[in-house]
Amino acid sequence: MLEQVKRVILILSGKGGVGKSTVSTQLALTLKEKGFKVGLLDIDLCGPSVPYILNLEDQNIHQGTEGWIPVYLDNEQKLGVMSIGFLLKSRNDAVVWRGPKKTSMIKQFLEDVYWQELDFLIIDTPPGTSDEHITVMENLRQVPHCSAIIVTTPQEVAIEDVRKEITFCRKTGIPITGIIENMSGYECPVCSECTNIFSSGGGKSLADLTKIPFLGSVPIDPRVGKLAGRGVAAIKELPDSRTSKVFNELVTQLSEHTNGV
């Protein structure tokens, strides 16, 4: 089912709570706004937040002749979404599964979803380097043009865990596009001044140390936070924000590489 996908991008982090789903959804929305056809696959089976962020809760997955049909955000079908959240009756339902069942579900997502032609497939992953990640890597091993974006926050405790994710990518042969530092300071919604409420520069230091490209620093911006649950791109709603600048630059970089595919 991935034969018609030009490029697969994994959003990874060894640490939970760093904002992978926010990065995944804003990247997918920015690519859509730039005219690309995008798929967003949420494989965080125990904490599927993508349907909520994109305002797609209560939507249903349908079975077609070719496979599962994604839930589309727009009538033009520029952004398709697949998540276990669409299979649960309520946001409060817990997925209490052992490893083999998780593995089977992820393989179904990777093999049985009828994405049609895509410029990009963004895969939002849970934290860590366990069953879900191993299953994804095994199933994507033969997929060309697959890479990872690593998300961290500035604090040392997050960076130490993110180092493990980098090691995991290198051991499994997944190229790393770069590192994004999320929650990098607080951007005032009134004056746009950015204040470092945590430490700063950790993501850039890690990128320099590991010789991985640094893709930018995304601040905590209450205005961006309010976009969660609406399915709106920051570049459309807040074009002058630092968040929009980072995602604009990231999409420009990704599109340049994809044009050569």
C-alpha positions as CSV (number, residue, x, y, z in Angstrom):
1,M,0.0,0.0,0.0
2,L,3.0,2.3,0.3
3,E,4.1,1.9,-3.4
4,Q,2.5,5.2,-4.3
5,V,4.0,7.1,-1.4
6,K,6.9,9.3,-2.5
7,R,8.4,10.0,0.9
8,V,7.8,8.6,4.4
9,I,8.8,10.7,7.5
10,L,8.8,9.3,11.0
11,I,8.4,11.7,13.9
12,L,10.4,10.2,16.7
13,S,11.6,11.0,20.2
14,G,12.9,8.9,23.1
15,K,10.9,11.1,25.5
16,G,7.2,11.4,26.1
17,G,5.5,14.8,26.3
18,V,7.9,16.6,23.9
19,G,5.1,17.5,21.4
20,K,5.6,14.9,18.7
21,S,1.9,14.9,17.8
22,T,1.9,18.7,17.6
23,V,4.9,18.6,15.3
24,S,3.4,15.8,13.2
25,T,0.0,17.5,12.7
26,Q,1.5,21.0,12.0
27,L,4.0,19.5,9.6
28,A,1.1,17.6,7.8
29,L,-1.1,20.7,7.8
30,T,1.8,22.9,6.5
31,L,2.5,20.5,3.7
32,K,-1.2,20.4,2.8
33,E,-1.3,24.2,2.7
34,K,1.7,24.2,0.3
35,G,-0.3,22.0,-2.1
36,F,1.1,18.6,-1.3
37,K,-1.0,15.5,-0.9
38,V,-0.3,14.1,2.6
39,G,-1.1,11.1,4.8
40,L,-0.8,11.2,8.6
41,L,-0.6,7.8,10.3
42,D,-0.9,7.9,14.1
43,I,0.7,4.7,15.6
44,D,0.6,5.9,19.2
45,L,-1.9,3.1,20.1
46,C,-2.1,3.9,23.8
47,G,-2.4,7.7,23.4
48,P,-3.9,8.6,20.0
49,S,-4.2,12.3,20.1
50,V,-4.2,13.1,16.3
51,P,-8.0,12.8,15.8
52,Y,-8.6,15.3,18.6
53,I,-5.9,17.8,17.4
54,L,-7.3,17.7,13.9
55,N,-11.0,17.9,15.0
56,L,-11.7,14.5,13.5
57,E,-13.1,12.7,16.6
58,D,-16.3,10.7,15.9
59,Q,-15.2,10.0,12.4
60,N,-15.3,6.4,11.2
61,I,-13.0,4.3,9.1
62,H,-14.5,2.5,6.1
63,Q,-13.4,-0.7,4.4
64,G,-13.1,-0.3,0.6
65,T,-12.2,-2.8,-2.1
66,E,-8.6,-1.8,-1.9
67,G,-8.3,-1.6,1.9
68,W,-9.1,0.8,4.7
69,I,-10.1,4.2,3.6
70,P,-8.4,7.1,5.6
71,V,-10.5,9.8,7.2
72,Y,-10.0,13.0,5.2
73,L,-9.7,16.5,6.7
74,D,-10.8,18.2,3.6
75,N,-13.2,17.7,0.6
76,E,-10.3,17.7,-1.8
77,Q,-8.7,14.8,0.1
78,K,-5.4,16.5,0.4
79,L,-4.8,15.3,4.0
80,G,-5.8,11.7,4.9
81,V,-5.6,10.5,8.5
82,M,-5.5,7.0,10.1
83,S,-5.5,6.4,13.8
84,I,-6.6,3.7,16.3
85,G,-8.6,6.6,17.8
86,F,-11.1,6.2,15.0
87,L,-11.7,2.6,16.2
88,L,-12.5,3.5,19.8
89,K,-16.0,4.3,21.0
90,S,-14.8,7.1,23.3
91,R,-11.7,9.2,23.9
92,N,-11.6,7.7,27.4
93,D,-11.3,4.1,26.2
94,A,-8.0,2.5,27.1
95,V,-6.0,0.2,24.7
96,V,-4.7,-2.5,27.0
97,W,-2.8,-4.7,24.6
98,R,0.4,-6.8,24.8
99,G,3.2,-6.5,22.3
100,P,1.9,-9.1,19.6
101,K,-1.4,-7.4,19.3
102,K,0.2,-4.0,19.0
103,T,2.5,-5.4,16.3
104,S,-0.4,-6.8,14.4
105,M,-2.3,-3.5,14.5
106,I,0.6,-1.5,13.2
107,K,1.3,-4.0,10.4
108,Q,-2.3,-3.6,9.4
109,F,-2.0,0.2,9.4
110,L,1.1,0.0,7.2
111,E,-0.1,-2.7,4.8
112,D,-3.9,-2.3,4.6
113,V,-4.6,1.5,4.3
114,Y,-5.4,2.7,0.8
115,W,-3.6,6.0,0.8
116,Q,-3.6,6.3,-3.0
117,E,-0.9,8.6,-4.3
118,L,0.9,10.7,-1.7
119,D,3.7,13.2,-1.7
120,F,4.4,12.6,2.0
121,L,3.3,10.1,4.7
122,I,3.9,11.4,8.2
123,I,4.0,8.8,10.9
124,D,3.4,10.0,14.5
125,T,5.0,7.5,16.9
126,P,4.9,6.9,20.7
127,P,7.9,7.6,22.8
128,G,10.7,5.0,23.2
129,T,12.3,2.3,21.1
130,S,10.0,-0.7,21.7
131,D,7.6,-2.9,19.9
132,E,5.9,-0.2,17.9
133,H,9.1,1.2,16.6
134,I,10.7,-2.1,15.8
135,T,7.5,-3.1,13.8
136,V,7.6,0.1,11.8
137,M,11.3,-0.2,11.0
138,E,10.9,-3.8,9.9
139,N,8.0,-2.9,7.6
140,L,9.7,0.2,6.2
141,R,13.1,-1.4,5.6
142,Q,12.4,-1.8,1.9
143,V,10.6,1.5,1.5
144,P,12.8,4.1,-0.3
145,H,13.0,7.7,0.7
146,C,12.1,7.0,4.4
147,S,13.7,9.2,7.1
148,A,13.1,10.5,10.6
149,I,12.7,13.8,12.3
150,I,13.7,13.8,16.0
151,V,11.8,16.0,18.4
152,T,13.3,17.1,21.7
153,T,12.8,19.8,24.4
154,P,15.7,21.9,25.7
155,Q,16.0,20.1,29.1
156,E,18.9,17.8,29.7
157,V,16.6,14.9,30.9
158,A,14.8,15.0,27.5
159,I,18.0,15.2,25.5
160,E,19.5,12.2,27.2
161,D,16.5,10.1,26.2
162,V,16.6,11.5,22.6
163,R,20.2,10.3,22.3
164,K,18.8,6.8,22.6
165,E,16.4,7.4,19.7
166,I,19.3,8.6,17.6
167,T,21.2,5.4,18.4
168,F,18.1,3.4,17.5
169,C,17.8,5.1,14.1
170,R,21.5,4.5,13.3
171,K,21.3,0.8,14.4
172,T,18.2,0.2,12.2
173,G,19.5,2.2,9.2
174,I,16.8,5.0,9.2
175,P,18.4,8.3,8.0
176,I,17.7,11.3,10.2
177,T,16.6,14.4,8.4
178,G,17.2,16.6,11.5
179,I,16.3,17.6,15.0
180,I,13.6,20.0,16.1
181,E,13.7,21.6,19.6
182,N,10.1,22.1,20.8
183,M,9.0,24.2,23.7
184,S,12.0,26.4,23.2
185,G,11.0,29.3,25.3
186,Y,7.7,31.1,25.7
187,E,6.5,33.4,23.0
188,C,4.3,36.2,24.3
189,P,1.1,36.3,22.3
190,V,0.9,40.1,22.7
191,C,4.5,41.4,22.1
192,S,6.0,38.2,20.6
193,E,9.0,38.4,22.9
194,C,10.4,35.0,23.7
195,T,11.4,34.1,27.3
196,N,13.4,30.9,28.1
197,I,11.4,29.3,30.9
198,F,13.4,26.1,30.6
199,S,17.0,25.8,29.6
200,S,17.7,26.7,26.0
201,G,19.8,25.5,23.1
202,G,19.9,21.8,24.1
203,G,18.5,20.7,20.7
204,K,21.1,22.7,18.8
205,S,23.9,21.4,21.0
206,L,22.7,17.8,20.5
207,A,22.5,18.3,16.7
208,D,26.1,19.7,16.7
209,L,27.4,16.9,18.9
210,T,25.8,14.1,16.8
211,K,26.4,15.9,13.4
212,I,22.7,15.9,12.6
213,P,21.1,19.0,10.9
214,F,19.2,21.3,13.3
215,L,15.8,22.1,11.9
216,G,14.8,24.9,14.2
217,S,13.4,25.9,17.6
218,V,9.6,26.0,18.2
219,P,8.5,28.0,21.2
220,I,5.5,27.5,23.5
221,D,2.9,29.8,21.9
222,P,-0.5,29.9,23.5
223,R,-2.0,30.9,20.2
224,V,-0.7,27.7,18.6
225,G,-2.0,25.7,21.5
226,K,-5.5,27.0,20.8
227,L,-5.3,25.6,17.3
228,A,-5.4,22.1,18.8
229,G,-8.9,20.7,18.2
230,R,-9.5,22.9,15.2
231,G,-7.3,21.2,12.5
232,V,-5.8,24.5,11.3
233,A,-2.2,25.2,10.2
234,A,-0.2,27.7,12.1
235,I,1.1,29.2,8.8
236,K,-2.5,30.0,7.8
237,E,-3.8,31.3,11.2
238,L,-0.5,32.8,12.6
239,P,1.7,33.5,9.6
240,D,4.1,35.8,11.5
241,S,4.7,33.5,14.4
242,R,8.1,31.7,15.1
243,T,6.3,28.4,14.8
244,S,5.1,29.2,11.3
245,K,8.6,30.3,10.3
246,V,10.1,27.0,11.4
247,F,7.5,24.9,9.6
248,N,7.7,27.0,6.5
249,E,11.5,26.5,6.4
250,L,11.2,22.7,7.1
251,V,8.6,22.2,4.3
252,T,10.8,24.1,1.9
253,Q,13.7,21.9,2.7
254,L,11.6,18.7,2.5
255,S,10.0,19.7,-0.8
256,E,13.4,20.5,-2.4
257,H,14.6,17.0,-1.5
258,T,11.3,15.4,-2.7
259,N,11.5,17.1,-6.1
260,G,14.6,15.2,-6.8
261,V,12.8,11.8,-6.0
